[in-house]
């Protein structure tokens, strides 16, 4: 029997990667709200270092500049959840 105590915990890198592979963009605020990730830039760096083709764009909203990250549709179709597995936090 698997209890919540025995459920495997996904790393922050895996959470961000799966979010983007699902076709969603992510920014710092979303990463914090959804996954309590406080340093999204480091997670993106880790994913890029592992060969995940993450794209980014600097945007300005309400006078604040920040990056938005995503994986292009054609790249998502080539990747599977076990390719470039990154588990360090």
Secondary structure, 3 states (H helix, E strand, C coil): CCCHHHCCCCCHHHHHHHHHHCCCCEEHHHHHHHHCCCCHHHHHHHHHHCCCCEEEEEEEECCEEEEEEEECHHHHHHCCCCCCCCCCC
